[in-house]
Amino acid sequence: MKPQSSISPLKKGATGCLSASAERKCPKNTGWQAASGTRIGLCAILLVVGFVSSAAAQSVWELTPYRIRLIVAMRPTPELDARLRSDLESALLGRFETVIGAAWDVSTEPVSPRLRHQIVDDIGAVTAELLGEGRGEFDKIMLLAVTPGPMGYRVAAREFDVRTQVFGSVAEQPLWQSAKLCDASFDAVRRAFAPLARIASSKGKDVKLRLRAGGLSMRDKTLKALAAGDVFRPMVRYLDREGKLRRVIEVPWTFMVVDRIEERGFHCTLHSAMHSPLSGRRRGRVEQLALAVRPAGKSTRLTLKARVEPNQLLCGYDVLGRLPDSKKTTPLGQTDAKGTVNIPAIDGPLRILIVKCGGVLLARLPVVPGLSPTLEAQVPGVDERLEMEGFITGIQEELIDIVTRREVLIVRARKHIEEVDWEKARARVNELRSLQTRAEFLRTLDRQQEKVSVKDTWIKKKIDTLFGDTRKLLDKFLDPGAIEKIALEVNQARAENRKAKPQPHQPQEKPPEKAEILPTDAGASNANLGDAFD
């Protein structure tokens, strides 16, 4: 016991502040430490709360289930009665809960006879107005039609996405036995369902999406809400100040293909006929969404028109197709007299169409065959360009002929110089000067270019490039100095030849002969000399 008592006061004095000096200091230090600890604790709490709030805000979209309204319509027959419809609705609700789980919040409601008749008559012709005003309370409205067929039943499902105001393709499922009605209906609804995502970011061709209800896993682990290769199309929602929908715009000729799936979102590759379709500045309350594409495996009829008025139909244009990750193209045909061509369905959902005319690439159009029965694309009309290409081709052929003749005449003129045949050399120079000159070619080009009247700026730019390239060829191959150079060579060679050639020999004139002076006497001689001076 003594050892414990001897040790205990030491511990108490060290930790309990029993000394006088310690007692004077302890209250102040304790308050400062308490305040400091409080501040640190508050900061830590704020950091944790902020982190949790941020994470929660980012996770609301992924943790929010789809609110789905299921509408089942059957054509009245002895087999397809009201009791069977009620049993099918109950069985489907149970199947959704068992297989899908928390990601889908499905409910059924009775519908008007008009809507029911329209669904069973032609589910593809149902409009948003027929669905009623209450459709805004849901995220998806799923239509299911069960009608008798030639051998069994026909089950068809179609989705209406409320946020984007877009109807999906019709998914049909054949049915031979009424006992499999629930299975066939569930498969049709699941294939017609199109997941919705938000565009989180886009950089170049890389787009990151966040999937609605992506954080809620399906109970059936064999089913996946998303897979690599799935295709999405971007949609832009414009809201008013009260948050109500003003309008929805689909970004034209633009699709996104899923590349990789991550824990928080997934990445896609952007394919578009437009430059930077997602990076444009958008003012006001704008929401960028992406809706999955569910093609029906049918073909699409494409119509090509000129993009400037009067937007005439473009006939005889070549259309080729390729897969997004391949460079190999397959000819699909030429546009007919109505400017149309058929785009058949393929194994993959997305196909890149390449439009050409006269070897000129006009457009690259991403298309999902069967998503829409008809499509219309406005591309540059190249009729004026083809006409100008024909004219330029003729000019270039004339240029080749002139250049060839010039070279031949220059070679022949130099040969005549070597042969010292000045007449023929001068004749070749005269032939060179009689050929069409660069100035004459340029005047022809200017007159033709002034006749060009094209409204499409892209085509106008291409035509101007053709004329500009031809002018460069004229400057390069029709230099007028080449003719003057060979003429100068002829003149200089002739002049040098004259200097080098000796003059013809001429006989020299003989000096006059002196008169013979005969010897005489001095007097006589002097007298003769005097006579000569006189």
C-alpha positions in Angstrom: 0.0 0.0 0.0 2.9 2.4 0.8 4.4 2.2 -2.5 1.1 3.0 -4.1 0.5 6.0 -1.8 4.0 7.3 -2.5 3.5 7.1 -6.2 -0.1 8.4 -6.2 0.7 12.0 -5.0 3.3 12.4 -7.7 0.9 11.4 -10.4 -1.8 13.6 -8.9 0.6 16.6 -8.7 1.7 16.1 -12.3 -1.7 15.7 -13.8 -4.0 17.3 -11.3 -2.1 20.7 -10.9 -1.8 20.5 -7.1 1.1 22.9 -6.7 0.4 26.6 -6.1 2.1 27.8 -9.3 0.3 25.1 -11.2 -3.0 26.1 -9.6 -2.5 29.6 -10.8 -1.8 28.6 -14.3 -4.2 25.8 -14.8 -7.4 27.8 -15.2 -6.0 30.0 -17.9 -4.4 27.2 -19.9 -7.5 25.1 -19.5 -9.7 27.8 -21.0 -7.4 28.4 -24.0 -7.1 24.7 -24.7 -10.8 24.3 -24.4 -11.5 27.2 -26.8 -8.8 25.9 -29.2 -10.3 22.4 -29.1 -13.7 23.8 -29.7 -12.5 25.7 -32.8 -10.8 22.6 -34.1 -13.8 20.5 -33.5 -16.1 23.0 -35.2 -13.8 23.2 -38.2 -13.7 19.4 -38.4 -17.5 19.2 -38.2 -17.9 21.8 -40.9 -15.4 20.0 -43.2 -17.2 16.7 -42.6 -20.6 18.3 -43.1 -19.4 20.1 -46.3 -17.9 16.9 -47.7 -21.0 14.9 -46.9 -23.2 17.6 -48.3 -21.1 17.8 -51.5 -21.1 14.1 -51.9 -24.8 13.9 -51.1 -25.5 16.6 -53.7 -23.5 14.8 -56.3 -25.2 11.5 -55.4 -28.8 12.6 -55.5 -29.1 12.1 -59.2 -27.5 8.6 -59.0 -29.6 7.6 -56.0 -33.0 8.8 -57.3 -35.1 6.0 -58.8 -37.2 6.4 -62.0 -40.8 7.1 -61.4 -42.5 5.1 -64.0 -46.2 5.0 -65.0 -47.1 1.7 -66.6 -50.1 1.7 -69.0 -51.3 -1.7 -70.1 -53.8 -1.9 -73.0 -55.4 -5.0 -74.5 -57.6 -5.4 -77.5 -61.0 -6.7 -76.1 -61.3 -10.4 -76.9 -62.7 -13.3 -75.0 -59.2 -14.2 -73.9 -57.9 -10.7 -73.3 -60.4 -9.5 -70.7 -60.1 -7.0 -67.9 -59.2 -9.7 -65.3 -56.3 -10.8 -67.4 -55.1 -7.2 -67.7 -55.3 -6.7 -63.9 -53.4 -10.0 -63.3 -50.8 -8.9 -65.8 -50.3 -5.6 -64.1 -49.9 -7.2 -60.7 -47.5 -9.8 -62.1 -45.4 -7.1 -63.8 -45.2 -5.0 -60.6 -43.9 -8.0 -58.8 -41.4 -8.9 -61.5 -40.1 -5.3 -61.5 -39.6 -5.4 -57.8 -37.9 -8.8 -57.9 -35.6 -8.2 -60.9 -35.0 -4.5 -61.1 -35.4 -3.5 -57.5 -35.1 0.1 -56.1 -34.0 1.7 -59.4 -37.6 1.6 -60.7 -40.7 2.9 -58.9 -43.5 1.6 -61.0 -47.2 2.3 -60.6 -50.3 1.5 -62.8 -53.3 3.7 -63.3 -56.5 3.3 -65.4 -56.5 5.2 -68.7 -59.2 6.7 -70.9 -60.8 4.5 -73.6 -59.4 6.8 -76.3 -55.8 6.3 -75.2 -56.4 2.5 -74.8 -57.8 2.2 -78.3 -54.9 4.2 -79.7 -52.3 2.1 -78.0 -53.8 -1.2 -79.3 -54.4 0.2 -82.8 -51.1 1.8 -83.4 -48.8 2.2 -80.4 -46.3 4.1 -82.6 -48.8 6.9 -83.3 -49.5 7.8 -79.6 -48.8 11.5 -79.0 -47.8 13.3 -75.8 -51.2 15.1 -75.7 -53.0 11.7 -75.3 -51.1 10.9 -72.2 -52.8 13.7 -70.2 -51.7 16.5 -68.0 -50.6 14.2 -65.2 -47.6 12.9 -67.1 -45.4 15.6 -65.5 -45.5 13.7 -62.2 -43.4 10.8 -63.7 -40.0 10.4 -65.3 -41.1 7.7 -67.7 -44.4 6.6 -69.1 -44.3 3.0 -70.4 -46.9 1.9 -72.9 -47.7 -1.8 -73.3 -50.0 -3.2 -75.9 -51.2 -6.8 -76.1 -53.1 -7.8 -79.2 -54.1 -11.1 -80.7 -51.9 -12.2 -83.7 -52.2 -14.7 -86.5 -50.3 -17.3 -84.3 -50.6 -16.3 -80.6 -50.3 -12.8 -79.4 -48.3 -9.6 -80.2 -46.7 -7.7 -77.3 -45.3 -4.2 -78.0 -43.9 -1.7 -75.6 -42.9 2.0 -76.1 -41.4 4.5 -73.8 -42.1 8.2 -73.3 -39.3 10.1 -71.5 -41.0 13.0 -69.7 -37.9 15.1 -69.1 -36.8 15.1 -72.8 -40.4 14.8 -74.2 -39.1 12.0 -76.5 -40.9 8.8 -77.5 -38.7 5.8 -78.0 -38.8 3.1 -80.6 -41.4 0.3 -80.4 -40.0 -2.9 -78.9 -42.0 -6.0 -80.1 -42.0 -9.4 -78.6 -43.7 -12.4 -80.2 -45.8 -14.6 -78.0 -47.1 -18.1 -78.8 -48.6 -19.1 -75.4 -50.7 -17.0 -73.1 -48.9 -18.6 -70.1 -45.7 -16.6 -71.1 -47.5 -13.3 -71.3 -45.8 -11.9 -68.2 -42.3 -12.9 -69.4 -42.9 -11.5 -72.9 -44.3 -8.2 -71.5 -41.4 -7.8 -69.1 -38.8 -8.3 -71.8 -40.6 -5.8 -74.1 -40.7 -3.2 -71.4 -37.1 -3.7 -70.4 -35.9 -3.4 -74.1 -38.0 -0.3 -74.6 -36.6 1.4 -71.5 -34.0 4.1 -72.3 -31.7 5.2 -69.4 -31.2 8.9 -68.8 -28.0 10.6 -67.9 -26.6 14.0 -67.2 -23.7 15.5 -69.1 -21.1 16.1 -66.4 -18.3 17.4 -68.6 -17.0 17.4 -72.1 -13.5 17.9 -73.5 -13.0 17.4 -77.1 -14.4 14.0 -78.0 -14.4 12.7 -74.4 -17.8 13.2 -72.6 -18.5 12.1 -69.1 -22.0 11.2 -68.1 -23.8 10.5 -64.8 -26.5 7.9 -65.0 -29.9 8.4 -63.3 -30.3 5.8 -60.6 -26.8 4.6 -61.4 -26.1 4.2 -57.7 -29.0 1.7 -57.3 -27.9 -1.7 -58.3 -30.3 -4.2 -59.8 -31.3 -7.2 -57.8 -30.7 -9.5 -60.7 -26.9 -9.2 -61.0 -26.9 -10.6 -64.6 -28.7 -7.5 -65.8 -26.7 -4.3 -66.4 -28.2 -0.8 -66.7 -25.4 0.1 -69.0 -22.8 -1.6 -71.2 -19.8 -0.6 -73.4 -21.0 0.3 -76.9 -24.4 1.7 -75.8 -25.3 4.9 -77.7 -26.7 8.1 -76.2 -28.0 11.2 -77.9 -27.7 14.7 -76.2 -30.7 16.7 -75.3 -30.9 20.3 -73.9 -33.7 21.4 -71.6 -34.5 25.1 -71.2 -36.4 26.1 -68.0 -38.0 29.3 -67.0 -37.5 31.2 -63.7 -40.0 29.0 -61.9 -38.2 25.8 -63.1 -40.9 24.9 -65.6 -40.0 23.4 -68.9 -39.9 25.9 -71.8 -38.6 23.7 -74.6 -36.3 20.7 -75.3 -33.9 20.6 -78.2 -32.1 17.6 -79.5 -28.5 18.3 -80.7 -28.7 17.3 -84.3 -26.4 14.7 -85.9 -24.7 14.0 -82.6 -24.3 10.8 -80.6 -22.1 9.4 -77.8 -20.8 5.9 -77.6 -20.0 4.4 -74.2 -16.3 3.6 -73.9 -15.6 2.8 -70.2 -17.7 2.6 -67.1 -16.4 3.9 -63.8 -17.8 3.9 -60.2 -19.1 7.5 -60.5 -20.1 8.0 -64.1 -19.0 6.7 -67.4 -17.1 8.1 -70.4 -18.2 8.3 -74.0 -16.7 9.2 -77.4 -18.5 12.0 -79.2 -19.5 11.6 -82.8 -21.0 14.6 -84.5 -21.4 16.4 -87.8 -21.0 19.7 -86.0 -18.0 21.4 -84.5 -18.0 21.4 -80.7 -21.7 20.6 -80.3 -21.6 20.5 -76.5 -19.1 23.2 -75.7 -21.2 26.2 -76.8 -22.1 28.8 -74.2 -25.7 28.4 -73.0 -27.5 31.2 -71.1 -30.2 30.9 -68.6 -31.5 27.8 -66.8 -30.2 25.0 -69.0 -29.9 21.3 -68.3 -27.8 19.1 -70.6 -29.0 15.5 -70.6 -28.3 12.3 -72.6 -30.9 9.8 -73.5 -30.0 6.2 -74.5 -30.9 5.1 -77.9 -32.9 1.9 -78.4 -33.1 1.3 -82.2 -35.8 -1.0 -83.5 -33.5 -2.7 -86.1 -35.2 -1.1 -89.1 -33.9 1.0 -91.9 -34.0 4.8 -92.4 -34.8 6.8 -95.5 -32.3 9.6 -95.9 -33.1 12.7 -98.0 -30.3 15.1 -99.2 -31.1 18.7 -99.9 -28.9 21.8 -100.7 -28.4 23.9 -97.6 -29.1 27.2 -99.4 -32.3 28.3 -100.9 -34.2 27.0 -102.8 -32.9 23.8 -101.1 -33.3 21.7 -104.2 -33.1 17.9 -104.0 -29.6 16.5 -104.6 -29.6 13.7 -107.0 -26.8 11.3 -107.9 -24.8 11.9 -104.7 -22.8 9.0 -103.3 -23.5 7.8 -99.8 -21.1 5.4 -98.0 -21.1 4.0 -94.5 -18.6 2.9 -91.9 -18.6 1.9 -88.2 -17.4 4.5 -85.7 -14.2 2.6 -84.9 -13.4 1.6 -88.4 -12.0 3.4 -91.5 -13.4 0.8 -94.0 -16.3 2.2 -95.9 -19.2 0.4 -97.6 -21.1 1.9 -100.5 -24.8 2.3 -99.7 -25.9 3.7 -103.0 -26.7 7.0 -104.8 -29.5 9.4 -104.1 -32.4 8.9 -106.6 -34.4 11.5 -108.4 -36.1 12.5 -105.1 -32.7 12.9 -103.4 -33.3 9.9 -101.2 -31.3 6.8 -100.3 -32.0 3.8 -98.0 -29.8 3.3 -94.9 -30.2 -0.3 -93.8 -29.9 -1.5 -90.2 -26.6 -3.0 -89.1 -25.3 -5.0 -86.2 -24.0 -2.0 -84.3 -26.4 0.8 -83.5 -24.3 3.7 -84.8 -23.1 4.2 -88.4 -21.1 7.1 -89.9 -22.5 8.2 -93.3 -20.1 9.8 -95.8 -21.6 11.9 -98.5 -19.6 12.6 -101.6 -20.2 14.0 -105.1 -17.6 14.0 -107.8 -15.0 12.8 -105.4 -15.6 15.8 -103.1 -16.3 15.0 -99.4 -19.4 17.0 -98.4 -20.5 15.6 -95.0 -20.0 13.0 -92.3 -23.3 12.2 -90.7 -23.7 9.9 -87.6 -26.9 8.0 -87.9 -28.7 5.3 -85.9 -30.7 3.3 -88.6 -34.2 2.7 -87.5 -34.3 5.3 -84.7 -36.3 7.5 -87.1 -38.0 6.2 -90.3 -36.9 9.3 -92.3 -34.1 11.8 -92.0 -33.3 15.0 -93.9 -29.8 16.4 -94.2 -28.8 19.7 -95.8 -25.4 19.5 -97.4 -23.5 21.7 -99.8 -24.7 21.4 -103.3 -21.8 21.0 -105.7 -23.4 21.5 -109.1 -21.7 24.9 -109.5 -18.4 23.5 -108.3 -18.6 20.6 -110.7 -19.3 23.1 -113.5 -16.3 25.2 -112.5 -14.2 22.0 -112.1 -15.0 21.1 -115.7 -14.0 24.6 -116.9 -10.8 24.6 -114.8 -9.9 21.1 -116.2 -10.2 22.5 -119.7 -8.0 25.4 -118.8 -5.4 23.1 -117.3 -5.4 20.8 -120.4 -4.8 23.8 -122.6 -2.0 24.9 -120.3 -0.3 21.5 -120.5 -0.5 21.7 -124.3 0.9 25.2 -124.4 3.7 24.3 -122.0 4.6 21.2 -124.1 4.7 23.2 -127.3 6.8 25.9 -125.7 9.4 23.4 -124.5 9.6 21.7 -127.9 10.0 25.1 -129.8 12.7 26.2 -127.3 14.7 23.0 -127.8 14.4 23.3 -131.6 15.4 27.0 -131.5 18.6 26.1 -129.6 19.3 23.4 -132.1 19.1 25.9 -135.0 21.5 28.1 -133.1 24.0 25.3 -133.0 23.5 24.7 -136.7 24.0 28.5 -137.4 20.6 28.5 -139.1 19.4 32.0 -138.1 16.3 32.0 -140.3 14.9 28.9 -138.7 15.8 30.0 -135.2 14.0 33.3 -135.7 11.0 31.3 -137.1 10.8 29.3 -133.9 10.9 32.4 -131.8 8.0 33.9 -133.8 6.1 30.6 -133.2 6.7 30.9 -129.5 5.4 34.5 -129.5 2.3 33.4 -131.3 1.2 31.0 -128.6 -1.4 31.9 -126.0 0.1 34.0 -123.3 -0.3 34.0 -119.5 -2.1 37.3 -119.7 -4.7 35.8 -122.1 -5.3 32.9 -119.8 -5.7 35.2 -116.8 -8.3 37.3 -118.7 -10.3 34.1 -119.5 -10.2 33.1 -115.8 -11.3 36.5 -114.6 -14.3 36.6 -117.0 -15.4 33.1 -115.9 -15.0 33.8 -112.2 -17.1 36.9 -112.5 -20.0 34.8 -113.8 -20.0 32.6 -110.7 -23.0 33.3 -108.5 -23.0 30.9 -105.5 -24.9 31.5 -102.2 -23.2 28.8 -100.3 -20.1 30.3 -98.8 -18.4 26.9 -98.4 -18.9 26.1 -102.2 -17.8 29.7 -103.0 -14.6 29.2 -101.1 -13.9 25.9 -102.8 -14.4 27.5 -106.3 -12.2 30.4 -105.4 -9.5 27.9 -104.4 -9.8 26.2 -107.8 -9.2 29.5 -109.6 -6.4 30.5 -107.2 -4.5 27.2 -107.8 -4.9 27.6 -111.5 -3.4 31.1 -111.4 -0.4 29.7 -109.5 0.1 27.2 -112.2 0.0 29.9 -114.9 2.6 31.9 -113.0 4.9 28.9 -112.6 4.8 27.5 -116.2 3.9 30.4 -118.4 6.7 32.8 -117.6 6.9 35.3 -120.5 10.6 35.8 -119.8 11.4 32.4 -121.1 10.4 33.4 -124.7 12.4 36.7 -124.5 15.4 34.7 -123.1 15.5 32.4 -126.1 15.1 35.4 -128.5 18.0 37.1 -126.8 20.1 33.9 -127.1 19.4 33.9 -130.9 20.5 37.5 -131.3 23.6 37.2 -129.2 24.7 34.0 -131.0 24.3 35.6 -134.3 26.2 38.7 -133.3 29.1 36.6 -131.9 29.1 34.6 -135.0 29.5 37.7 -137.2 32.5 38.9 -135.2 34.2 35.6 -135.3 33.9 35.2 -139.2 36.8 36.7 -141.3 36.1 39.4 -144.0 36.4 38.4 -147.7 39.9 39.1 -149.4 40.1 42.3 -151.6 43.2 43.1 -154.0 45.4 45.9 -152.8 45.8 49.0 -155.1 49.2 49.5 -156.6 50.9 52.9 -155.9 51.4 55.1 -159.0 54.6 54.5 -161.0 57.2 57.2 -160.9 58.3 58.8 -164.3 61.6 57.7 -165.4 64.1 60.7 -165.5 66.6 60.4 -168.1 70.0 61.7 -167.4 70.7 65.2 -169.0 73.1 68.0 -168.4 72.7 70.3 -165.5 71.4 73.2 -167.4 68.9 71.3 -169.2 67.8 69.6 -166.0 67.4 72.9 -164.2 65.4 74.3 -167.1 63.1 71.3 -167.0 62.5 71.7 -163.3 61.8 75.3 -163.7 59.3 74.5 -166.3 57.7 72.1 -163.9 57.3 74.7 -161.2 55.9 77.1 -163.7 
